[in-house]
Amino acid sequence: MILKFLTEATLDGSLQSIINNLQTLMDSFWKYIVLALAAVVVVWGAYVGIKIALASRYEDKINSRDMLKNLIIGVVIIFVIAMGAPLLIEGLAAWVPAA
């Protein structure tokens, strides 16, 4: 009985410290992550836009449109992950009882 209590207390404390560290890490790097992702989207969007504008053959136009479609899908996936990561951390925090 005592061993079970000590194991649960140690596990809860370990999970709580991991969650606190993850929250601190996300809070400190969040704006840099968002800026880096925004820069990648802008640069890749400009590249795709130039490819579409310069496409002269039909195959080039189709490839450029596919690149644009993939860019939009990638932005949506990045947005979902960026919004889901803090929710996942909050869910972990709610799952572990407060000490």
C-alpha positions as CSV (number, residue, x, y, z in Angstrom):
1,M,0.0,0.0,0.0
2,I,2.7,2.5,0.9
3,L,4.8,1.5,-2.1
4,K,1.8,2.1,-4.4
5,F,1.3,5.5,-2.8
6,L,5.0,6.5,-3.2
7,T,5.0,5.2,-6.8
8,E,1.9,7.2,-7.7
9,A,3.2,10.4,-6.0
10,T,6.5,10.1,-7.8
11,L,4.8,9.5,-11.1
12,D,2.4,12.4,-10.6
13,G,5.3,14.7,-9.7
14,S,7.4,13.6,-12.7
15,L,4.5,14.1,-15.1
16,Q,3.7,17.5,-13.5
17,S,7.4,18.6,-13.9
18,I,7.4,17.4,-17.5
19,I,4.2,19.3,-18.2
20,N,5.6,22.5,-16.5
21,N,8.8,22.2,-18.6
22,L,6.8,21.7,-21.8
23,Q,4.6,24.8,-21.0
24,T,7.7,26.9,-20.2
25,L,9.4,25.8,-23.4
26,M,6.3,26.5,-25.6
27,D,5.8,29.9,-24.0
28,S,9.4,30.9,-24.5
29,F,9.8,29.7,-28.2
30,W,6.2,30.2,-29.4
31,K,6.6,33.5,-31.2
32,Y,9.9,32.4,-32.8
33,I,8.2,29.2,-34.1
34,V,5.3,31.2,-35.5
35,L,7.7,33.7,-37.2
36,A,9.8,31.0,-38.7
37,L,6.7,29.2,-40.1
38,A,5.3,32.4,-41.4
39,A,8.6,33.2,-43.1
40,V,8.7,29.8,-44.8
41,V,5.1,30.2,-46.0
42,V,5.8,33.6,-47.4
43,V,9.0,32.6,-49.2
44,W,7.4,29.4,-50.6
45,G,4.3,31.3,-51.6
46,A,6.3,33.8,-53.5
47,Y,8.2,31.0,-55.2
48,V,5.0,29.3,-56.2
49,G,3.5,32.6,-57.4
50,I,6.5,33.2,-59.6
51,K,6.3,29.7,-61.0
52,I,2.6,30.2,-61.8
53,A,3.3,33.6,-63.4
54,L,6.1,32.3,-65.6
55,A,4.5,29.0,-66.6
56,S,4.1,28.9,-70.3
57,R,3.4,25.3,-71.1
58,Y,0.3,23.5,-70.0
59,E,2.3,21.0,-67.9
60,D,4.1,23.8,-66.1
61,K,0.7,25.4,-65.2
62,I,-0.6,22.1,-63.9
63,N,2.5,21.5,-61.8
64,S,2.4,25.1,-60.5
65,R,-1.3,24.7,-59.5
66,D,-0.5,21.4,-57.7
67,M,2.3,23.2,-55.9
68,L,-0.2,25.9,-54.8
69,K,-2.6,23.3,-53.7
70,N,0.1,21.6,-51.6
71,L,1.1,24.9,-50.1
72,I,-2.4,25.6,-49.0
73,I,-2.8,22.0,-47.5
74,G,0.6,22.5,-45.7
75,V,-0.5,25.8,-44.2
76,V,-3.7,24.2,-42.9
77,I,-1.7,21.3,-41.4
78,I,0.7,23.7,-39.8
79,F,-2.2,25.7,-38.4
80,V,-3.9,22.6,-37.0
81,I,-0.6,21.4,-35.4
82,A,0.2,24.9,-34.0
83,M,-3.3,25.1,-32.4
84,G,-3.3,21.5,-31.3
85,A,0.0,21.4,-29.4
86,P,-0.9,23.8,-26.6
87,L,-4.3,22.1,-26.3
88,L,-2.5,18.8,-26.0
89,I,-0.2,20.2,-23.3
90,E,-3.2,21.6,-21.4
91,G,-4.9,18.2,-21.7
92,L,-1.9,16.6,-20.1
93,A,-2.0,19.1,-17.4
94,A,-5.6,18.4,-16.7
95,W,-5.0,14.7,-16.7
96,V,-2.3,14.9,-14.0
97,P,-3.9,15.9,-10.7
98,A,-2.5,19.1,-9.1
99,A,0.0,18.4,-6.3
